[in-house]
Amino acid sequence: TGPTSKVYIDCYTLEGQQLWRIDMGRNVRAGQHYTQMCVADFDCDGKAELITKTCDGTVDGKGNVIGDGSKNWVNSAGTILDGPEYLTLFEGATGAALDTIEFPVLRGDATSSAAKSTWGDNYGNRVDRMNSGIAYLDGEHPSAIYGRGYYTRLTWSAVDVKNKKLSVRWKFDTGHNKSAAGYGCGNHNVMVADCDNDGK
């Protein structure tokens, strides 16, 4: 717990020239769990894009604000357990936000006694356990995959880019069903593999 400083995403050339900076804003907490970045040529145009979770007040590489920049969702413990959550596609060359959607799996109630039966605690720890990776789910195009929660409820979502827009391919959610496949799993990383050798 406790307040954190702002998070910045900087892009540099290999020669050391800064191309752009994204200011994640006050409503994104600094730490290893919160800002998971997926970088790939998602639309297969020969240039990379960035996809990451954003919130009210994130400023893109062109100075444009995402959501409501006047909002402050940081609570007295320094955590962010209220307010909207987004997923944003940024242009790799400029850092400009190309599209923003609602984060595929929202936190919902993260603080009440009911939250403990949803995520496993009610102080915002497991709900903000994020992972991400790149997966060629169709064997040809990269998708961004995002995990949320582990140790109890485990969720995953897959997001594609079509015509410079984000499109949710699928969502997986164990809920708080202890007999569900995947419940209680999770780790501080994720690995993608073609486990059955079918090219996907």
Number of C-alpha atoms within 10 A of each C-alpha: 10 10 15 14 11 13 19 15 14 13 18 11 8 7 6 8 9 11 14 19 19 21 20 25 21 22 27 25 22 17 10 11 16 18 21 15 17 20 17 19 16 26 18 14 8 9 12 16 25 21 26 21 24 27 28 23 21 27 23 23 23 13 15 14 18 20 17 12 16 8 13 15 18 19 13 10 10 14 21 20 22 16 14 17 21 19 18 25 25 23 19 20 14 15 23 22 24 15 16 20 16 14 19 23 18 12 21 14 17 24 16 12 13 13 18 18 16 21 28 22 18 19 18 20 17 23 27 21 19 23 24 23 19 21 20 17 18 10 11 11 17 21 25 26 25 25 25 25 26 24 15 24 25 25 22 19 20 21 22 19 22 11 7 15 14 20 15 16 15 12 15 13 19 17 16 17 15 12 9 13 11 19 20 19 12 19 12 10 11 14 9 12 10 12 8 7 7 7 12 14
